[in-house]
Every structure is written in structure tokens, then in C-alpha cells.
């Protein structure tokens, strides 16, 4: 009987393990392992375990899950949004596990380590990197005076995404690891619900940028914390802002039809591009959109797709020439293997077409 009870206990333990998963899948009710079927990939480059919330205000009801320090986890956001089958965007906030433990009864009182805008939809993946450089005990405040959400990007309008400021947000804290100054470019990010397209708008001027001086965030140092305004004018209103916004990039959508091979999208083989949804490579069969900062008149860019660790380089050409890219226009690129020797670059081809007109979201902006 004792042996039978022991066997029964072992079977029960095994069944429990299969049901709940193994390791630290759940800790304080937080899913740390994510979901294989999820579309939102979080790369935690910080030294803190992060708990993720979907929405403006962290609350127990909108916890997405967690990602351990130094880990990469994919989460399923579909249960926290109502339009997942259509697609949309969400505000993602990260709180350290220690902060969450201190404020678990009311997470809205916890310190937000970062805020990001992420897109979602059935079959549409998004990747976000949590950068350790912008997780810390130094920081500054930023006020968004516009009715469009703003991404702060480091060093250029196409630079690393540092923080996201929701429309008309005031006194958002942006954290840094040190007191070293940072240059941030505000990029207005507009999600078109009717098309599912993400458009970026700005003035492309160094005078729109913010040279920020982070300061220590201890309670005794609150008077020295700097506050910056976007745009770079504390007196700006939405009426004065909306007329100055213009498309800041060409939108290049690439389909990789090369079988069984991921590729890198580059300008001149050296400048590697990252897609709008955060991926540094494009998988076989994937369709990803990239932004190329150009001008309204257009500039030539030597767009090259790199495969097989640089052994195969496929140049994008239009009628045999390097294509010109104009801000606001959409470009469709199809990359194909034509057959024959896979080691011969001549057996690959990339074609490109340009939209007849630039994107026009002026009516939607004016109506905000």
C-alpha cells in the first residue's frame, strides 16, 4: 500500500509539473516563461528582472508577464487588447520586480523603469530591447505638448528608441545609468488604424532635439531634476505644432523570398537597418518595414541585402540604377532566388517599386 501511495504521489507531482510548467514559470503570479505562440518579444538588457504592464497605468489586471535580467521572453498580448485580430498599438510599461513587490497592492505607485510603444496583431511580431543605459537612478523629465505620442530617439531621428511619451503627457521621467548628457530627437509616431501603418513625423532639425542633463533622482535632489519640453518650446500649443509636422522617412517594405535563409538589410553593406518592429534580420518568408531618413526631393541609397554571412550580397536596383527614396513614399522590395548555383550572387534578384503618392495623414492629424 505504501508503494502504491508513493507511486500515486509521484504521478500527481508529475501531472502538476506538466500543468504548471517547470522552473520559475510563475513567481508571485507572474508568468516569466512567456508563450510560444506570443507575438511580443522582450529582450532585457538590464540587470533587473522586469514586470510588464499594458496600458497607461500599471494595475494587477493588465500585467502581461515578466522577463528576467539578461533574458529574452516572448509574451502573448492578445488577451489584454480587444482588437488583436485587426491589429493596433499599445503602451508598454516596465516595473522592476523589487518595485512591484513593494507596491503589489497598487502598482501605479511603483517606479516605471521604461515606457515603450509596441504594435500587435495576428501574425505580426514586435521586438523591444530594454537598454540598461536607460535604466538607472539618474534621469530627467519630459513634457509632450502634442496630441501624438512621441518616441525619443538617441543621437538622430533614426537612432535607438529610448522612451515613449503618450500624447499630452506631462513630467514623464526618463531614466539613465549615469549623469552623462544625452542628445535625443523627438519623433512623432502615428498609428493609422485604417491601414495598420506606422508613420513617423518630425521637423528633422537639430534645433528640435533635446540635449538632456540627467541628475540624481534621490528625494534630496528633486530640485535639480531638469524638465524639457517637446517640441523645444515651452510655449508651444497643439495648434502651432501640427502645421509643422512632416513625414521624416521613406517606408521600405521588404519581402524575403530566399528559401531557408535570413538576411540583413543594409545601406552599402555597412549600415545595418532595424525594422520598425524591432528586428535586425529578416527571416525567410517574412515581410518587414524599414524607415530610411531621406528628404522630400529624394536621395539615392545603395540598399543591399546580405545573406550567407556576407557571401551573397543582393543589390536593390531600379532599371539598373541605385534607387532614390523620398520621404513619405512607400517602397516595396521583393528579394528572390532565381535558381541555379546558390553560391552565385547572379542567381538572386531584388526588385523595387514606388507608391504613386506619399502617405497623407494630414486630415487625421488636423482632426486630433
ZAMI-524916 format. One record per residue (C-alpha): residue in one letter; residue number from 1; y, x, z. Coordinates in nm, 3 decimals. Layout:
{"A", NUM, {Y, X, Z}}
...
// end
This chain:
{"X", 1, {0.000, 0.000, 0.000}}
{"X", 2, {0.234, 0.286, 0.087}}
{"X", 3, {0.170, 0.448, -0.252}}
{"X", 4, {0.232, 0.115, -0.423}}
{"X", 5, {0.563, 0.069, -0.239}}
{"X", 6, {0.667, 0.426, -0.328}}
{"X", 7, {0.589, 0.361, -0.695}}
{"X", 8, {0.787, 0.038, -0.681}}
{"X", 9, {1.081, 0.221, -0.524}}
{"X", 10, {1.072, 0.486, -0.796}}
{"X", 11, {1.064, 0.223, -1.068}}
{"X", 12, {1.357, 0.042, -0.908}}
{"X", 13, {1.553, 0.367, -0.885}}
{"X", 14, {1.482, 0.444, -1.250}}
{"X", 15, {1.591, 0.098, -1.358}}
{"X", 16, {1.911, 0.128, -1.154}}
{"X", 17, {1.987, 0.467, -1.308}}
{"X", 18, {1.934, 0.329, -1.658}}
{"X", 19, {2.163, 0.035, -1.587}}
{"X", 20, {2.450, 0.227, -1.431}}
{"X", 21, {2.410, 0.548, -1.625}}
{"X", 22, {2.384, 0.889, -1.474}}
{"X", 23, {2.614, 1.143, -1.312}}
{"X", 24, {2.964, 1.024, -1.222}}
{"X", 25, {2.978, 0.737, -1.472}}
{"X", 26, {3.156, 0.520, -1.212}}
{"X", 27, {3.365, 0.652, -0.925}}
{"X", 28, {3.581, 0.410, -0.727}}
{"X", 29, {3.513, 0.156, -1.001}}
{"X", 30, {3.648, 0.386, -1.275}}
{"X", 31, {3.445, 0.444, -1.591}}
{"X", 32, {3.456, 0.820, -1.651}}
{"X", 33, {3.199, 0.838, -1.930}}
{"X", 34, {3.373, 0.604, -2.172}}
{"X", 35, {3.192, 0.423, -2.450}}
{"X", 36, {3.012, 0.549, -2.759}}
{"X", 37, {3.150, 0.251, -2.950}}
{"X", 38, {3.510, 0.312, -2.842}}
{"X", 39, {3.794, 0.397, -3.081}}
{"X", 40, {4.039, 0.569, -2.845}}
{"X", 41, {3.962, 0.938, -2.784}}
{"X", 42, {4.139, 1.115, -2.498}}
{"X", 43, {4.147, 1.495, -2.477}}
{"X", 44, {4.254, 1.601, -2.127}}
{"X", 45, {4.401, 1.949, -2.148}}
{"X", 46, {4.543, 1.927, -1.797}}
{"X", 47, {4.390, 2.037, -1.467}}
{"X", 48, {4.394, 1.685, -1.325}}
{"X", 49, {4.144, 1.400, -1.351}}
{"X", 50, {4.337, 1.116, -1.517}}
{"X", 51, {4.303, 0.739, -1.486}}
{"X", 52, {4.434, 0.548, -1.786}}
{"X", 53, {4.615, 0.215, -1.793}}
{"X", 54, {4.704, -0.002, -2.093}}
{"X", 55, {5.044, -0.172, -2.077}}
{"X", 56, {5.391, -0.124, -1.936}}
{"X", 57, {5.292, -0.137, -1.569}}
{"X", 58, {4.973, 0.013, -1.420}}
{"X", 59, {4.763, -0.253, -1.245}}
{"X", 60, {4.395, -0.285, -1.149}}
{"X", 61, {4.349, -0.546, -1.424}}
{"X", 62, {4.448, -0.311, -1.707}}
{"X", 63, {4.252, 0.004, -1.619}}
{"X", 64, {4.099, 0.150, -1.934}}
{"X", 65, {3.896, 0.421, -1.763}}
{"X", 66, {3.920, 0.787, -1.671}}
{"X", 67, {3.898, 1.130, -1.829}}
{"X", 68, {3.810, 1.438, -1.625}}
{"X", 69, {4.023, 1.753, -1.631}}
{"X", 70, {3.933, 1.958, -1.937}}
{"X", 71, {3.708, 1.683, -2.078}}
{"X", 72, {3.716, 1.462, -2.387}}
{"X", 73, {3.621, 1.096, -2.349}}
{"X", 74, {3.621, 0.801, -2.590}}
{"X", 75, {3.710, 0.459, -2.450}}
{"X", 76, {3.679, 0.103, -2.577}}
{"X", 77, {4.022, -0.065, -2.566}}
{"X", 78, {3.911, -0.391, -2.730}}
{"X", 79, {3.872, -0.580, -2.400}}
{"X", 80, {4.232, -0.512, -2.297}}
{"X", 81, {4.408, -0.636, -2.613}}
{"X", 82, {4.400, -0.973, -2.785}}
{"X", 83, {4.432, -0.860, -3.147}}
{"X", 84, {4.178, -0.579, -3.172}}
{"X", 85, {4.017, -0.720, -3.487}}
{"X", 86, {4.356, -0.719, -3.662}}
{"X", 87, {4.497, -0.402, -3.510}}
{"X", 88, {4.810, -0.310, -3.320}}
{"X", 89, {4.958, -0.063, -3.078}}
{"X", 90, {4.960, -0.025, -2.703}}
{"X", 91, {5.140, 0.174, -2.437}}
{"X", 92, {4.906, 0.408, -2.251}}
{"X", 93, {4.998, 0.548, -1.911}}
{"X", 94, {4.812, 0.817, -1.719}}
{"X", 95, {4.792, 0.850, -1.340}}
{"X", 96, {4.614, 1.135, -1.163}}
{"X", 97, {4.307, 1.043, -0.959}}
{"X", 98, {4.477, 1.164, -0.641}}
{"X", 99, {4.779, 0.940, -0.707}}
{"X", 100, {4.554, 0.647, -0.787}}
{"X", 101, {4.362, 0.696, -0.462}}
{"X", 102, {4.688, 0.690, -0.264}}
{"X", 103, {4.816, 0.378, -0.442}}
{"X", 104, {4.496, 0.197, -0.543}}
{"X", 105, {4.617, -0.133, -0.396}}
{"X", 106, {4.932, -0.118, -0.613}}
{"X", 107, {4.907, 0.145, -0.891}}
{"X", 108, {5.258, 0.058, -1.011}}
{"X", 109, {5.387, 0.273, -0.723}}
{"X", 110, {5.191, 0.578, -0.843}}
{"X", 111, {5.347, 0.867, -1.031}}
{"X", 112, {5.290, 0.831, -1.408}}
{"X", 113, {5.192, 1.170, -1.542}}
{"X", 114, {5.242, 1.069, -1.905}}
{"X", 115, {5.320, 0.776, -2.134}}
{"X", 116, {5.197, 0.750, -2.493}}
{"X", 117, {5.188, 0.505, -2.781}}
{"X", 118, {4.842, 0.458, -2.930}}
{"X", 119, {4.722, 0.242, -3.217}}
{"X", 120, {4.395, 0.050, -3.228}}
{"X", 121, {4.188, -0.177, -3.446}}
{"X", 122, {3.831, -0.240, -3.551}}
{"X", 123, {3.705, 0.081, -3.708}}
{"X", 124, {4.043, 0.257, -3.655}}
{"X", 125, {4.021, 0.562, -3.433}}
{"X", 126, {4.305, 0.727, -3.243}}
{"X", 127, {4.308, 1.065, -3.067}}
{"X", 128, {4.556, 1.163, -2.797}}
{"X", 129, {4.594, 1.505, -2.637}}
{"X", 130, {4.713, 1.527, -2.277}}
{"X", 131, {4.907, 1.854, -2.275}}
{"X", 132, {4.907, 2.050, -1.950}}
{"X", 133, {5.253, 2.187, -2.033}}
{"X", 134, {5.395, 1.837, -1.979}}
{"X", 135, {5.206, 1.757, -1.659}}
{"X", 136, {5.367, 1.902, -1.350}}
{"X", 137, {5.621, 1.893, -1.070}}
{"X", 138, {5.930, 1.959, -1.282}}
{"X", 139, {6.099, 1.713, -1.512}}
{"X", 140, {6.399, 1.516, -1.633}}
{"X", 141, {6.491, 1.155, -1.706}}
{"X", 142, {6.544, 0.998, -2.048}}
{"X", 143, {6.709, 0.666, -2.136}}
{"X", 144, {6.619, 0.485, -2.462}}
{"X", 145, {6.917, 0.279, -2.575}}
{"X", 146, {6.739, 0.133, -2.878}}
{"X", 147, {6.516, -0.168, -2.937}}
{"X", 148, {6.246, 0.052, -3.091}}
{"X", 149, {6.006, 0.271, -2.898}}
{"X", 150, {6.071, 0.644, -2.925}}
{"X", 151, {5.840, 0.943, -2.930}}
{"X", 152, {5.988, 1.267, -2.803}}
{"X", 153, {5.853, 1.550, -3.020}}
{"X", 154, {5.876, 1.917, -2.936}}
{"X", 155, {6.094, 2.151, -3.149}}
{"X", 156, {6.103, 1.932, -3.464}}
{"X", 157, {6.063, 1.569, -3.579}}
{"X", 158, {5.706, 1.659, -3.680}}
{"X", 159, {5.630, 1.853, -3.363}}
{"X", 160, {5.393, 1.787, -3.075}}
{"X", 161, {5.421, 1.441, -2.919}}
{"X", 162, {5.547, 1.495, -2.564}}
{"X", 163, {5.626, 1.144, -2.437}}
{"X", 164, {5.678, 0.785, -2.546}}
{"X", 165, {5.975, 0.575, -2.433}}
{"X", 166, {5.936, 0.197, -2.473}}
{"X", 167, {6.227, 0.001, -2.620}}
{"X", 168, {6.534, -0.013, -2.391}}
{"X", 169, {6.353, 0.192, -2.126}}
{"X", 170, {6.570, 0.346, -1.857}}
{"X", 171, {6.520, 0.652, -1.638}}
{"X", 172, {6.177, 0.747, -1.775}}
{"X", 173, {6.059, 1.069, -1.615}}
{"X", 174, {5.923, 1.336, -1.849}}
{"X", 175, {5.724, 1.598, -1.658}}
{"X", 176, {5.684, 1.967, -1.728}}
{"X", 177, {5.482, 2.253, -1.582}}
{"X", 178, {5.782, 2.483, -1.540}}
{"X", 179, {6.163, 2.481, -1.531}}
{"X", 180, {6.180, 2.638, -1.878}}
{"X", 181, {6.410, 2.447, -2.116}}
{"X", 182, {6.257, 2.238, -2.395}}
{"X", 183, {6.401, 2.106, -2.721}}
{"X", 184, {6.293, 1.751, -2.801}}
{"X", 185, {6.356, 1.544, -3.112}}
{"X", 186, {6.362, 1.164, -3.071}}
{"X", 187, {6.156, 0.988, -3.338}}
{"X", 188, {6.176, 0.609, -3.358}}
{"X", 189, {5.825, 0.471, -3.410}}
{"X", 190, {5.796, 0.126, -3.566}}
{"X", 191, {5.465, -0.057, -3.598}}
{"X", 192, {5.463, -0.314, -3.877}}
{"X", 193, {5.229, -0.589, -3.761}}
{"X", 194, {5.202, -0.746, -4.106}}
{"X", 195, {5.081, -0.425, -4.274}}
{"X", 196, {4.943, -0.222, -3.982}}
{"X", 197, {5.161, 0.071, -4.092}}
{"X", 198, {5.335, 0.309, -3.854}}
{"X", 199, {5.678, 0.417, -3.981}}
{"X", 200, {5.891, 0.690, -3.826}}
{"X", 201, {6.268, 0.681, -3.836}}
{"X", 202, {6.538, 0.923, -3.727}}
{"X", 203, {6.855, 1.097, -3.832}}
{"X", 204, {6.684, 1.436, -3.892}}
{"X", 205, {6.981, 1.612, -3.733}}
{"X", 206, {6.977, 1.890, -3.474}}
{"X", 207, {7.262, 1.701, -3.310}}
{"X", 208, {7.022, 1.415, -3.236}}
{"X", 209, {6.792, 1.650, -3.045}}
{"X", 210, {6.781, 1.699, -2.669}}
{"X", 211, {6.792, 2.043, -2.509}}
{"X", 212, {6.648, 1.945, -2.172}}
{"X", 213, {6.652, 2.144, -1.847}}
{"X", 214, {6.362, 2.041, -1.621}}
{"X", 215, {6.425, 2.058, -1.248}}
{"X", 216, {6.202, 2.036, -0.942}}
{"X", 217, {6.112, 1.678, -0.853}}
{"X", 218, {6.085, 1.711, -0.476}}
{"X", 219, {6.271, 1.439, -0.278}}
{"X", 220, {6.518, 1.700, -0.154}}
{"X", 221, {6.609, 1.791, -0.511}}
{"X", 222, {6.673, 1.445, -0.657}}
{"X", 223, {7.045, 1.505, -0.713}}
{"X", 224, {6.977, 1.791, -0.956}}
{"X", 225, {6.747, 1.594, -1.190}}
{"X", 226, {6.907, 1.569, -1.533}}
{"X", 227, {6.935, 1.241, -1.728}}
{"X", 228, {6.952, 1.239, -2.109}}
{"X", 229, {7.029, 0.954, -2.348}}
{"X", 230, {6.872, 0.870, -2.683}}
{"X", 231, {7.049, 0.877, -2.917}}
{"X", 232, {7.258, 1.167, -2.797}}
{"X", 233, {7.544, 0.940, -2.694}}
{"X", 234, {7.556, 0.762, -2.355}}
{"X", 235, {7.793, 0.502, -2.504}}
{"X", 236, {7.564, 0.408, -2.796}}
{"X", 237, {7.454, 0.047, -2.837}}
{"X", 238, {7.178, -0.103, -3.048}}
{"X", 239, {7.439, -0.236, -3.293}}
{"X", 240, {7.568, 0.116, -3.354}}
{"X", 241, {7.219, 0.270, -3.364}}
{"X", 242, {7.030, 0.050, -3.609}}
{"X", 243, {7.256, 0.124, -3.905}}
{"X", 244, {7.195, 0.499, -3.876}}
{"X", 245, {6.814, 0.493, -3.883}}
{"X", 246, {6.629, 0.601, -4.195}}
{"X", 247, {6.279, 0.698, -4.297}}
{"X", 248, {6.210, 1.051, -4.180}}
{"X", 249, {5.887, 1.133, -4.363}}
{"X", 250, {5.669, 1.078, -4.667}}
{"X", 251, {5.344, 0.899, -4.579}}
{"X", 252, {5.038, 1.058, -4.734}}
{"X", 253, {4.708, 0.868, -4.703}}
{"X", 254, {4.406, 1.080, -4.789}}
{"X", 255, {4.051, 0.965, -4.857}}
{"X", 256, {3.786, 1.237, -4.824}}
{"X", 257, {3.504, 1.161, -5.068}}
{"X", 258, {3.344, 1.505, -5.037}}
{"X", 259, {2.991, 1.434, -4.909}}
{"X", 260, {2.877, 1.575, -4.577}}
{"X", 261, {3.190, 1.787, -4.523}}
{"X", 262, {3.500, 1.759, -4.308}}
{"X", 263, {3.818, 1.919, -4.435}}
{"X", 264, {4.157, 2.038, -4.312}}
{"X", 265, {4.480, 1.914, -4.467}}
{"X", 266, {4.729, 2.195, -4.513}}
{"X", 267, {5.052, 2.291, -4.679}}
{"X", 268, {4.988, 2.620, -4.855}}
{"X", 269, {4.662, 2.675, -4.665}}
{"X", 270, {4.851, 2.790, -4.354}}
{"X", 271, {5.043, 2.493, -4.215}}
{"X", 272, {4.769, 2.262, -4.082}}
{"X", 273, {4.867, 1.896, -4.058}}
{"X", 274, {4.760, 1.646, -3.794}}
{"X", 275, {4.713, 1.282, -3.891}}
{"X", 276, {4.925, 1.002, -3.749}}
{"X", 277, {4.634, 0.902, -3.528}}
{"X", 278, {4.592, 1.250, -3.385}}
{"X", 279, {4.311, 1.419, -3.580}}
{"X", 280, {4.331, 1.778, -3.707}}
{"X", 281, {4.045, 1.735, -3.956}}
{"X", 282, {3.936, 1.459, -4.192}}
{"X", 283, {3.570, 1.361, -4.195}}
{"X", 284, {3.361, 1.270, -4.495}}
{"X", 285, {3.441, 0.911, -4.593}}
{"X", 286, {3.746, 0.893, -4.366}}
{"X", 287, {4.088, 0.761, -4.463}}
{"X", 288, {4.376, 0.915, -4.264}}
{"X", 289, {4.754, 0.905, -4.299}}
{"X", 290, {4.977, 1.209, -4.256}}
{"X", 291, {5.354, 1.250, -4.230}}
{"X", 292, {5.539, 1.516, -4.431}}
{"X", 293, {5.902, 1.567, -4.340}}
{"X", 294, {6.098, 1.575, -4.664}}
{"X", 295, {6.428, 1.437, -4.799}}
{"X", 296, {6.531, 1.118, -4.975}}
{"X", 297, {6.560, 1.309, -5.302}}
{"X", 298, {6.221, 1.476, -5.250}}
{"X", 299, {6.079, 1.824, -5.204}}
{"X", 300, {5.775, 1.997, -5.351}}
{"X", 301, {5.486, 2.063, -5.110}}
{"X", 302, {5.176, 2.258, -5.205}}
{"X", 303, {4.923, 2.027, -5.040}}
{"X", 304, {4.579, 2.193, -5.019}}
{"X", 305, {4.259, 2.058, -4.864}}
{"X", 306, {4.037, 2.326, -4.716}}
{"X", 307, {3.656, 2.288, -4.698}}
{"X", 308, {3.361, 2.508, -4.609}}
{"X", 309, {3.562, 2.726, -4.366}}
{"X", 310, {3.814, 2.814, -4.634}}
{"X", 311, {3.565, 2.891, -4.911}}
{"X", 312, {3.666, 2.579, -5.106}}
{"X", 313, {4.039, 2.504, -5.146}}
{"X", 314, {4.134, 2.189, -5.335}}
{"X", 315, {4.497, 2.175, -5.451}}
{"X", 316, {4.663, 1.836, -5.490}}
{"X", 317, {4.830, 1.822, -5.829}}
{"X", 318, {5.018, 1.559, -6.029}}
{"X", 319, {4.988, 1.617, -6.403}}
{"X", 320, {4.904, 1.978, -6.326}}
{"X", 321, {5.214, 2.041, -6.111}}
{"X", 322, {5.282, 2.066, -5.738}}
{"X", 323, {5.381, 1.712, -5.637}}
{"X", 324, {5.718, 1.607, -5.500}}
{"X", 325, {5.722, 1.400, -5.181}}
{"X", 326, {6.009, 1.167, -5.094}}
{"X", 327, {6.088, 1.026, -4.752}}
{"X", 328, {5.981, 0.664, -4.709}}
{"X", 329, {5.737, 0.663, -5.003}}
{"X", 330, {5.362, 0.620, -4.971}}
{"X", 331, {5.125, 0.860, -5.144}}
{"X", 332, {4.754, 0.802, -5.200}}
{"X", 333, {4.533, 1.108, -5.234}}
{"X", 334, {4.165, 1.091, -5.328}}
{"X", 335, {3.955, 1.406, -5.282}}
{"X", 336, {3.629, 1.415, -5.478}}
{"X", 337, {3.329, 1.636, -5.550}}
{"X", 338, {3.257, 1.615, -5.924}}
{"X", 339, {2.903, 1.751, -5.917}}
{"X", 340, {2.754, 2.087, -6.002}}
{"X", 341, {2.770, 2.408, -5.801}}
{"X", 342, {2.912, 2.324, -5.456}}
{"X", 343, {3.040, 2.683, -5.427}}
{"X", 344, {3.273, 2.647, -5.726}}
{"X", 345, {3.620, 2.506, -5.647}}
{"X", 346, {3.645, 2.385, -6.008}}
{"X", 347, {3.392, 2.115, -5.922}}
{"X", 348, {3.632, 1.943, -5.684}}
{"X", 349, {3.945, 1.745, -5.761}}
{"X", 350, {4.229, 1.578, -5.570}}
{"X", 351, {4.438, 1.308, -5.739}}
{"X", 352, {4.765, 1.161, -5.614}}
{"X", 353, {4.970, 0.850, -5.682}}
{"X", 354, {5.313, 0.750, -5.552}}
{"X", 355, {5.419, 0.400, -5.447}}
{"X", 356, {5.669, 0.226, -5.676}}
{"X", 357, {5.920, 0.181, -5.393}}
{"X", 358, {5.986, 0.324, -5.047}}
{"X", 359, {5.891, 0.131, -4.737}}
{"X", 360, {6.162, -0.117, -4.645}}
{"X", 361, {6.162, -0.237, -4.286}}
{"X", 362, {6.540, -0.283, -4.261}}
{"X", 363, {6.515, -0.660, -4.224}}
{"X", 364, {6.270, -0.625, -3.937}}
{"X", 365, {6.489, -0.367, -3.763}}
{"X", 366, {6.806, -0.576, -3.801}}
{"X", 367, {6.626, -0.876, -3.650}}
{"X", 368, {6.533, -0.691, -3.330}}
// end
